[in-house]
Amino acid sequence: MNPNYLLVGTLFLAGLLTFAAGILELVGAIRSRSWPSVVGVVSKSKLVSVVNRRSNRTSTTWKPEILYTFTFNGAALKGNVVAFGLDSLSMSKAWAASYVDRYPVGRQISVFVDPDDTSSSVLEPGLTFKATTSTAIGMVFLVLASWFALHM
């Protein structure tokens, strides 16, 4: 088997899966602008380190871990999504800490809940730059796969 076909196939599959996941995230982000909001309470708020090991280098990035509780239509529920796309990003300690500072434990917050699927909730509804990341990365992989396929 020609290794170029394997490269093109891998790039195409990775691009397609990443792009599809990104589109689903974008749709959720856009839909969340019309979700009703309820009052919730932050139950956990902390920085989580993410250790990245590549070759002989190790680096650390950070993620905020924000958990919250709320009641919707009489049901006690929990959520952990701050903004669409945020959970897939690792960031600097200062940036992640800004979310932890914004949502300290015990703070009353507005929680936006999908009325059709109450397991989906978010604190910062709508489309953000963070929500477009997967779609953009998927597009890059698809373009690269196409370019390699055309030049084989």
C-alpha positions as semicolon CSV with decimal commas, in nm:
position;residue;x (nm);y (nm);z (nm)
1;M;0,000;0,000;0,000
2;N;0,128;0,342;-0,095
3;P;0,204;0,543;0,225
4;N;0,069;0,856;0,054
5;Y;-0,278;0,700;0,044
6;L;-0,253;0,627;0,413
7;L;-0,156;0,990;0,483
8;V;-0,441;1,128;0,273
9;G;-0,691;0,886;0,426
10;T;-0,579;0,965;0,780
11;L;-0,590;1,341;0,720
12;F;-0,931;1,314;0,556
13;L;-1,080;1,098;0,833
14;A;-0,933;1,318;1,109
15;G;-1,057;1,628;0,929
16;L;-1,404;1,489;0,875
17;L;-1,447;1,376;1,235
18;T;-1,308;1,700;1,379
19;F;-1,516;1,912;1,140
20;A;-1,835;1,718;1,225
21;A;-1,772;1,756;1,600
22;G;-1,710;2,126;1,546
23;I;-2,034;2,170;1,352
24;L;-2,230;2,001;1,631
25;E;-2,064;2,234;1,881
26;L;-2,144;2,539;1,667
27;V;-2,509;2,436;1,635
28;G;-2,534;2,392;2,013
29;A;-2,367;2,727;2,072
30;I;-2,602;2,909;1,835
31;R;-2,911;2,733;1,975
32;S;-2,808;2,814;2,333
33;R;-2,883;3,184;2,276
34;S;-3,255;3,102;2,284
35;W;-3,247;2,865;2,583
36;P;-3,430;2,974;2,898
37;S;-3,219;3,062;3,200
38;V;-3,258;2,961;3,562
39;V;-3,065;3,045;3,877
40;G;-2,790;2,802;3,971
41;V;-2,504;2,781;4,219
42;V;-2,137;2,703;4,154
43;S;-2,049;2,386;4,346
44;K;-1,686;2,340;4,235
45;S;-1,436;2,580;4,085
46;K;-1,070;2,495;4,046
47;L;-0,773;2,500;3,813
48;V;-0,671;2,169;3,661
49;S;-0,324;2,120;3,517
50;V;-0,282;1,931;3,192
51;V;0,063;1,780;3,139
52;N;0,160;1,752;2,774
53;R;0,445;1,515;2,687
54;R;0,596;1,543;2,341
55;S;0,918;1,371;2,246
56;N;1,160;1,481;2,515
57;R;0,967;1,792;2,621
58;T;0,702;1,828;2,887
59;S;0,478;2,132;2,920
60;T;0,182;2,218;3,137
61;T;-0,134;2,397;3,031
62;W;-0,444;2,464;3,236
63;K;-0,822;2,420;3,229
64;P;-1,090;2,557;3,456
65;E;-1,311;2,293;3,616
66;I;-1,643;2,456;3,699
67;L;-1,936;2,250;3,823
68;Y;-2,278;2,393;3,903
69;T;-2,620;2,282;4,022
70;F;-2,961;2,415;3,923
71;T;-3,328;2,323;3,914
72;F;-3,524;2,311;3,589
73;N;-3,890;2,211;3,570
74;G;-3,869;2,074;3,923
75;A;-3,568;1,849;3,854
76;A;-3,237;1,900;4,038
77;L;-2,962;1,898;3,774
78;K;-2,586;1,945;3,741
79;G;-2,375;2,099;3,468
80;N;-2,012;2,164;3,385
81;V;-2,010;2,356;3,055
82;V;-1,904;2,718;3,093
83;A;-1,896;2,804;2,721
84;F;-1,911;2,594;2,407
85;G;-1,559;2,498;2,300
86;L;-1,397;2,580;2,631
87;D;-1,367;2,218;2,745
88;S;-1,157;2,128;2,440
89;L;-0,897;2,397;2,502
90;S;-0,596;2,402;2,726
91;M;-0,483;2,749;2,815
92;S;-0,243;2,958;3,015
93;K;-0,276;2,951;3,390
94;A;-0,386;3,317;3,398
95;W;-0,660;3,263;3,139
96;A;-0,793;2,950;3,312
97;A;-0,775;3,127;3,650
98;S;-0,991;3,409;3,512
99;Y;-1,277;3,158;3,475
100;V;-1,220;3,021;3,825
101;D;-1,224;3,378;3,959
102;R;-1,540;3,459;3,763
103;Y;-1,721;3,152;3,902
104;P;-1,621;3,098;4,266
105;V;-1,785;2,826;4,474
106;G;-2,117;2,942;4,618
107;R;-2,181;3,215;4,359
108;Q;-2,533;3,235;4,219
109;I;-2,523;3,223;3,842
110;S;-2,753;3,219;3,541
111;V;-2,765;2,875;3,381
112;F;-2,899;2,844;3,027
113;V;-3,073;2,508;2,979
114;D;-3,173;2,326;2,662
115;P;-3,547;2,268;2,720
116;D;-3,539;1,968;2,483
117;D;-3,240;1,804;2,655
118;T;-3,190;1,918;3,013
119;S;-2,854;1,742;3,027
120;S;-2,726;2,031;2,811
121;S;-2,662;2,356;2,992
122;V;-2,413;2,640;2,967
123;L;-2,316;2,950;3,166
124;E;-2,206;3,163;2,869
125;P;-2,446;3,095;2,580
126;G;-2,390;3,176;2,218
127;L;-2,117;3,154;1,962
128;T;-1,765;3,221;2,082
129;F;-1,424;3,202;1,920
130;K;-1,360;2,893;2,131
131;A;-1,658;2,715;1,974
132;T;-1,517;2,758;1,622
133;T;-1,180;2,593;1,696
134;S;-1,275;2,232;1,612
135;T;-1,447;2,336;1,290
136;A;-1,142;2,535;1,181
137;I;-0,899;2,253;1,264
138;G;-1,119;2,006;1,077
139;M;-1,122;2,235;0,774
140;V;-0,742;2,257;0,779
141;F;-0,713;1,876;0,781
142;L;-0,967;1,845;0,497
143;V;-0,783;2,107;0,287
144;L;-0,449;1,933;0,351
145;A;-0,597;1,594;0,257
146;S;-0,740;1,745;-0,063
147;W;-0,410;1,914;-0,150
148;F;-0,211;1,593;-0,098
149;A;-0,467;1,393;-0,298
150;L;-0,445;1,635;-0,590
151;H;-0,064;1,629;-0,588
152;M;-0,014;1,253;-0,566
